[in-house]
Amino acid sequence: MLERVAVHQTRLRVPGIGLDARGVALGARGLVLVPSIDRLVAFLALYTETNALGPLIASLRIDVLKSKLGTSELSLSFDAGSSDRMDRIAEVARLAGGFALTGSSRHFVQYRDAAAPFGYDAPEITATDAALALYHNTFSQVYEIEREIKLSSLLLRMMPYADPSRASETGPRFLLAEEGIGGSILSYLVRSHVQAKVALCEWPPESSFDDAPIKRYLFEVPELPNRMLALFRDTPGVRTFLPETPGAAVEVGFRHPIALKACPVFDSKKLVLFCGAGGEPLVIDPLPALGDVRALTKVSLGADTTEPRPAKPIQPKPIQIAVRLAPTLAASSAVEATLVANEDLELFRRLAYALGPSAIATTKVAVTPMGAFVLREGGIDAVPVGRFFQRIHSSIFIPSGTTLLPAVNSDVLYRALGQPQGQLVFFMPDASAVAVEESCFAPLEDVLLAGEQWAPVSGSDLAEALATSTPVVWLDPLGLRPMRRAEPVE
Amino acid sequence: MTEAAGLLDELLDNVVRPLLIGGEVRPLEPVGEALAVEAVSGTVSSSVAWVDVQIARETEARKLCAIDTLPALSRDEWLLLFAFNDLLQATNATLTGTFGSSRPDTLLSMARALIARASAPATIGEALARHATFARLMAPERIDTRVAWWTGSETFRGCEPPKRLLYWRGLRRVTTNEERVRLQHMAADTDFNDAWLRTLNLLLRATPLTDLASADRAEPAFGWTGAALSLIRLDAGHTLALRTLERTGRAPAIAAALGQAAQDIAVPEAVPVAEALVHSLNALPTVRTA
């Protein structure tokens, strides 16, 4: 019968046991005692479901114990670390039907539980040379270590169980194909443009009757399309594996009892393929070099020819069709121009009196023999007269309510028109086109007003006029010989 | 130093400058043909008067068209100016003297000879320059003073009456009456009036724009000349003449005179040219009054 450690108790009898900072009796190592291998597996499965074995893996040891009564049990010992870690392990151990104990090297005492929050202490220490002396409320027993079980070998011996929910998981895949079907799968992946790498793996013959090693193709597919999942799952000779952790993969549709990703025991330079349905795990050691499947596709050469026959260029027959305009019920957009016929110009003139300042300022007019082309950016709705045109290109207009046939891009039409620079091309309803030079379009406000008759009034500079005096002729006396120097030319 | 030297400066100061910008026009002593022809080969040294004349000429020209500068007075213009000097001097009462009744005719004949030496303007630019010089040709006036006393009277043309005639005004009942006589009437009461008007007419014809601009004058009557017709036959000349006439402010009267004169044109082909100017002149918009 064990004693419960009391609060503030400082001395314990079990060697190697002390009190941690919380007052819990704790040794350097922890130990989980389970009666059978299935309990051990259950413990590992439960623990790895929520915890990683990484912190324990360096000190983890699995032993088969044999008592003096001849019973065999299994122990899983590890560095205790702290009472927190031990608490989690103890909970999982109780759930798996095992006992959690703590100690140092030989003597282990029951770890704390609900009845003894600070742990237990043994009132009497068994003097023994056995490898382990375990003290529990229900028993005190000494054990010898019969043999050790490696965790990795334990994991390999575990059989994956069926789990259909994993069949539809997406992500990377390993495909293991028998030699006979490998080439076909390789071609299939290449044809389907599925990125994949491939390696050819060899295993020793399964029996002495086989004289050649077993060869299988291993494909590593980073992203296997969903449509291929069922194909490879149901195709005989092909097995699909879902990577669990670097170095280990489980066959699709199966799940390993232990979460492998929590067990850092696999080498990334190897690959362990856990096969479902009772199959032995396949170990590929070392993992061979994987090559791109596209490098291994078969190349077929044609008949040997002396020299290539050049193809003769053939002038393609021009397929040119005329542009047509077809009526359409679609709402016209960008109606920015109108053609006011000559007979409607008087109406347009009268309409000009009703136009607003902004409409007059933004409207441009080009007067042609066909009539007046009125242009307004943003919509010609202010001028409700004439034949309306919608702009389909910066330089091309088609009648409103029509569409262009063939339905080519307006840039193509612009090129077909010869890319006229500085011209605006207007398609008439009969598909004929006229071009008006952009420079002919003058602002409406500039051409709107007729030349108002005005009379010039000559203004004279009054100051200048007043300052200018009238020349006054003064005739001075000429003397006795007034004509003394006035002589005709001889 | 000959007598011709400095004659241009004298003419510039006493006649040309006051003619253009106003003031007292004091004609030089009769120059005659020979001396004028000799003088026009000289140069002007009076810079102040010259600048005034140039500014006045360019101002007059810029009223009609946009030009920057005008060329200096040409030889022909100097000849015409000398002719104008002698034309004015022909009306000087002291020219005749006791035995010199024929002197005005002699002087006028030499003035006509000078005008004849000046050819018609060869280009529109010359016509414009000549008009810029003679635009105010018809503007000079002469102040005639009529002095009457108890025993007689006398008219002094363009000069002050002697002071002796004005003494004892009350006792001698002296009265004076000044009359401003326009150019075309300066020789009205002389025997050589016809010759004088003929000379004035020739002087006007030598500058076509000025001639057209004064076409509504009563005397000497306007008549179409080859120079005027040649000028308005060109579009630019037509426009220039139209502007000149429009700026006179007497366009209707001038148009009537030009139309009347067009009937006397001897060359039928020239008639449409003259009528076109008349038509354009009549088509000038008139100022409408409310």
Interface residues (C-beta under 8 A of the other chain):
Chain A: Q453 W454 A455 P456 V457 S458 T468 S469 T470 P471 V472 V473 W474 L475 D476 P477 L478 G479 L480 P482 M483 R484 R485 A486 E487 P488 V489 E490
Chain B: E3 P18 L19 I21 G22 G23 E24 V25 R26 P27 E29 P30 V31 G32 E33 A34 L35 V37 D86 L88 Q89 T91 N92 A93 T94 L95 G97 G100 R103 T106 L107 S109 M110 A113 R136 A139 P140 E141 R142 I143 R157 G158 C159 M186 E246 R247 G249 P285 T286 V287 R288
